[in-house]
Amino acid sequence: YYLTGDDQSYGVPVTCQLSRIGRETVKIAGLSYATTHVREACTGAKMQFTNDYWIQPRGQIRKSRQWISKDVGYLELEDLRR
């Protein structure tokens, strides 16, 4: 979904496919975390993008890199909670 300048939202249909990249250790604020890297590849009529997630064994998303828009690009988030 996108939010317009007049505070209206509209959906853009995309089809996404998840794939497991593999085990990776990510470092956040000097600490290392064992995760599984998962990639979400999405395509639509006018766009194509990928989102990446680094997920810990109990399901916590420790880090993500997600597509926001053509103007903004990607947003990277890291969970600092221990």
Backbone as ProteinMPNN parsed JSONL, in Angstrom:
{"seq_chain_A": "YYLTGDDQSYGVPVTCQLSRIGRETVKIAGLSYATTHVREACTGAKMQFTNDYWIQPRGQIRKSRQWISKDVGYLELEDLRR", "coords_chain_A": {"N_chain_A": [[0.835, -1.188, 0.0], [0.389, 2.274, -0.65], [0.648, 5.647, 0.502], [-1.012, 8.545, -0.299], [-0.57, 12.12, -1.023], [-2.862, 13.358, -0.077], [-3.606, 11.859, 2.084], [-4.714, 9.361, 1.45], [-4.869, 5.863, 0.876], [-3.588, 3.419, -1.387], [-3.582, 0.276, -2.995], [-0.992, -1.695, -4.46], [-0.759, -4.304, -6.527], [1.319, -7.109, -6.064], [3.281, -10.048, -6.552], [4.853, -12.297, -4.446], [7.71, -14.266, -3.601], [9.178, -16.435, -1.322], [12.471, -17.341, -0.321], [14.919, -19.399, 1.157], [18.009, -18.328, 2.058], [20.129, -19.088, 3.688], [22.091, -19.986, 6.629], [23.306, -17.33, 8.61], [25.504, -15.189, 10.385], [24.809, -12.259, 12.037], [26.016, -9.036, 12.903], [25.242, -6.723, 15.331], [25.39, -3.713, 16.89], [27.835, -4.458, 18.035], [27.372, -7.047, 18.928], [26.952, -10.531, 18.177], [24.677, -12.51, 16.28], [23.093, -15.555, 15.622], [21.429, -16.371, 12.723], [18.864, -17.072, 10.244], [18.928, -16.315, 6.907], [16.469, -14.956, 4.933], [14.965, -14.394, 1.83], [12.713, -12.32, 0.094], [11.315, -12.147, -2.923], [9.747, -9.962, -5.05], [7.344, -9.171, -7.571], [5.561, -7.043, -9.781], [3.197, -5.414, -11.972], [4.429, -2.974, -12.625], [6.762, -2.898, -11.163], [9.608, -4.265, -9.41], [11.159, -5.853, -6.732], [13.244, -6.73, -3.894], [13.096, -8.013, -0.6], [14.88, -8.506, 2.418], [15.364, -10.66, 5.197], [16.64, -11.423, 8.398], [16.433, -13.943, 10.496], [16.022, -15.166, 13.75], [16.322, -18.361, 15.509], [13.98, -18.697, 17.137], [12.094, -17.22, 15.828], [12.284, -14.454, 15.922], [12.736, -11.475, 14.174], [15.74, -10.297, 13.52], [17.071, -8.52, 11.913], [16.26, -6.496, 9.072], [15.803, -5.645, 5.619], [13.989, -3.619, 3.707], [11.96, -2.768, 0.919], [10.769, 0.47, 0.272], [9.895, 2.672, -1.44], [10.153, 4.08, -4.782], [11.233, 6.65, -4.589], [12.276, 6.73, -1.958], [13.681, 4.317, -1.574], [15.355, 1.628, -0.013], [14.739, 0.532, 3.379], [16.521, -0.14, 6.246], [16.35, -2.138, 9.086], [17.286, -2.832, 12.436], [17.102, -4.935, 15.207], [17.665, -4.049, 18.406], [17.249, -5.149, 20.862], [18.166, -7.36, 23.481]], "CA_chain_A": [[0.0, 0.0, 0.0], [1.043, 3.574, -0.673], [-0.132, 6.744, 1.057], [-0.935, 9.716, -1.172], [-0.443, 13.41, -0.352], [-4.119, 13.721, 0.583], [-3.826, 10.872, 3.138], [-5.459, 8.213, 0.949], [-3.989, 4.745, 0.56], [-3.987, 2.581, -2.511], [-2.791, -0.943, -3.079], [-0.303, -2.044, -5.699], [-0.637, -5.77, -6.455], [2.594, -7.763, -6.365], [3.384, -11.452, -6.171], [6.143, -12.465, -3.779], [8.147, -15.633, -3.36], [10.205, -16.523, -0.285], [13.497, -18.371, -0.458], [15.871, -19.457, 2.263], [19.376, -18.138, 1.58], [20.969, -19.941, 4.531], [22.479, -19.493, 7.961], [24.253, -16.218, 8.626], [25.688, -14.485, 11.655], [24.766, -10.811, 11.849], [26.546, -8.246, 14.016], [24.459, -5.523, 15.599], [25.882, -3.016, 18.079], [28.939, -5.201, 18.613], [26.979, -8.397, 19.33], [26.71, -11.445, 17.057], [23.449, -13.285, 16.388], [22.917, -16.616, 14.629], [20.141, -16.177, 12.061], [18.641, -17.618, 8.914], [18.653, -15.238, 5.95], [15.336, -15.264, 4.054], [14.759, -13.353, 0.811], [11.376, -12.215, -0.485], [11.411, -11.53, -4.248], [8.404, -9.528, -5.423], [7.182, -8.566, -8.89], [4.247, -6.542, -10.126], [3.112, -4.9, -13.34], [5.328, -1.837, -12.849], [7.868, -2.874, -10.213], [10.261, -5.489, -8.972], [12.023, -5.538, -5.597], [13.493, -7.815, -2.951], [13.231, -7.71, 0.821], [15.695, -9.503, 3.105], [15.095, -10.802, 6.629], [17.549, -12.287, 9.144], [15.501, -14.43, 11.514], [16.603, -16.043, 14.759], [15.625, -19.649, 15.601], [12.645, -18.618, 17.767], [11.201, -16.429, 14.987], [12.511, -13.015, 16.037], [13.438, -10.855, 13.056], [16.828, -9.519, 14.111], [17.434, -7.465, 10.974], [15.543, -6.566, 7.801], [16.04, -4.624, 4.594], [12.699, -3.661, 3.032], [11.679, -1.765, -0.092], [9.762, 1.446, 0.672], [9.355, 3.292, -2.649], [11.163, 4.501, -5.752], [11.872, 7.867, -4.084], [12.976, 6.475, -0.694], [14.565, 3.16, -1.698], [15.236, 0.599, 1.025], [14.862, 0.857, 4.796], [17.146, -1.23, 6.982], [16.022, -2.114, 10.508], [18.004, -3.783, 13.295], [16.502, -5.061, 16.529], [18.738, -3.888, 19.395], [16.912, -5.838, 22.127], [18.985, -8.549, 23.742]], "C_chain_A": [[0.875, 1.245, 0.0], [0.09, 4.611, -0.108], [0.072, 7.966, 0.18], [-0.809, 10.992, -0.347], [-1.704, 13.853, 0.35], [-4.58, 12.63, 1.563], [-4.738, 9.717, 2.711], [-4.468, 7.089, 0.643], [-4.523, 3.988, -0.64], [-3.029, 1.398, -2.605], [-2.175, -1.118, -4.45], [-0.09, -3.552, -5.652], [0.744, -6.265, -6.887], [2.481, -9.224, -5.938], [4.776, -11.661, -5.615], [6.432, -13.938, -3.543], [9.293, -15.611, -2.359], [11.21, -17.619, -0.619], [14.471, -18.26, 0.707], [17.276, -19.371, 1.684], [20.333, -19.02, 2.374], [21.283, -19.299, 5.864], [23.51, -18.386, 7.818], [24.335, -15.658, 10.04], [25.677, -12.995, 11.343], [25.314, -10.136, 13.103], [25.744, -6.965, 14.116], [24.953, -4.944, 16.915], [26.95, -3.838, 18.809], [28.617, -6.608, 19.069], [26.672, -9.232, 18.095], [25.462, -12.281, 17.324], [23.394, -14.315, 15.269], [21.51, -16.472, 14.043], [20.059, -17.033, 10.796], [18.244, -16.455, 8.021], [17.556, -15.716, 5.005], [15.143, -14.093, 3.102], [13.339, -13.467, 0.247], [11.514, -11.46, -1.803], [10.003, -11.233, -4.744], [8.394, -8.889, -6.813], [5.731, -8.152, -9.07], [4.289, -5.996, -11.532], [4.148, -3.811, -13.616], [6.533, -1.814, -11.922], [8.391, -4.265, -9.914], [11.195, -5.1, -7.831], [12.246, -6.783, -4.76], [13.584, -7.25, -1.539], [14.044, -8.834, 1.441], [15.403, -9.465, 4.594], [16.11, -11.759, 7.226], [16.798, -12.681, 10.409], [16.21, -15.392, 12.459], [15.755, -17.307, 14.907], [14.225, -19.594, 16.216], [11.691, -17.688, 17.014], [11.387, -14.925, 15.076], [13.268, -12.512, 14.805], [14.479, -9.915, 13.643], [17.199, -8.336, 13.23], [16.578, -7.624, 9.726], [15.962, -5.414, 6.902], [14.827, -4.693, 3.678], [12.517, -2.478, 2.085], [10.56, -0.842, 0.398], [9.1, 2.061, -0.564], [10.508, 3.667, -3.576], [11.921, 5.724, -5.243], [12.728, 7.616, -2.842], [14.01, 5.359, -0.842], [14.297, 2.159, -0.591], [15.385, 1.18, 2.421], [15.474, -0.358, 5.482], [16.864, -1.061, 8.46], [16.847, -3.166, 11.227], [17.38, -3.764, 14.668], [17.629, -5.07, 17.557], [18.446, -4.595, 20.726], [17.774, -7.086, 22.272], [18.144, -9.753, 23.994]], "O_chain_A": [[1.962, 1.259, 0.579], [-1.128, 4.476, -0.224], [1.208, 8.378, -0.059], [-0.926, 10.958, 0.878], [-1.636, 14.65, 1.287], [-5.771, 12.489, 1.838], [-5.457, 9.161, 3.541], [-3.35, 7.35, 0.198], [-5.729, 3.923, -0.88], [-1.835, 1.513, -2.33], [-2.757, -0.739, -5.466], [0.68, -4.037, -4.823], [1.258, -5.884, -7.938], [1.681, -9.575, -5.07], [5.765, -11.258, -6.227], [5.529, -14.743, -3.316], [10.258, -14.864, -2.521], [10.851, -18.68, -1.129], [14.794, -17.167, 1.171], [17.689, -20.236, 0.912], [21.241, -19.627, 1.807], [20.801, -18.212, 6.181], [24.45, -18.478, 7.028], [23.356, -15.66, 10.786], [26.433, -12.522, 10.494], [25.102, -10.608, 14.22], [25.582, -6.226, 13.145], [24.932, -5.623, 17.941], [26.965, -3.905, 20.038], [29.505, -7.308, 19.555], [26.193, -8.711, 17.088], [25.22, -12.707, 18.454], [23.622, -13.987, 14.104], [20.522, -16.455, 14.778], [21.041, -17.626, 10.351], [17.329, -15.699, 8.346], [17.694, -16.753, 4.356], [15.157, -12.936, 3.521], [12.845, -14.559, -0.034], [11.799, -10.262, -1.803], [9.168, -12.132, -4.847], [9.316, -8.162, -7.181], [4.807, -8.808, -8.589], [5.309, -6.103, -12.213], [4.686, -3.734, -14.72], [7.26, -0.821, -11.887], [7.726, -5.279, -10.13], [11.941, -4.128, -7.944], [11.526, -7.773, -4.897], [14.089, -6.148, -1.325], [13.916, -9.989, 1.037], [15.218, -8.4, 5.182], [16.412, -12.794, 6.632], [16.558, -11.85, 11.285], [16.906, -16.311, 12.026], [14.6, -17.33, 14.482], [13.364, -20.388, 15.836], [10.6, -17.396, 17.503], [10.707, -14.184, 14.366], [14.31, -13.056, 14.442], [14.144, -8.866, 14.195], [17.591, -7.279, 13.725], [16.21, -8.738, 9.355], [16.408, -4.363, 7.361], [14.635, -5.675, 2.961], [12.87, -1.343, 2.406], [9.53, -1.311, 0.881], [7.882, 1.981, -0.718], [11.678, 3.581, -3.205], [13.131, 5.825, -5.446], [13.789, 8.221, -2.689], [15.104, 5.456, -0.286], [13.143, 1.874, -0.269], [16.066, 2.186, 2.623], [14.993, -1.478, 5.312], [17.098, 0.004, 9.031], [17.08, -4.255, 10.701], [17.153, -2.696, 15.236], [18.451, -5.986, 17.578], [19.301, -4.632, 21.611], [18.068, -7.773, 21.293], [18.675, -10.838, 24.231]]}, "name": "protein", "num_of_chains": 1, "seq": "YYLTGDDQSYGVPVTCQLSRIGRETVKIAGLSYATTHVREACTGAKMQFTNDYWIQPRGQIRKSRQWISKDVGYLELEDLRR"}
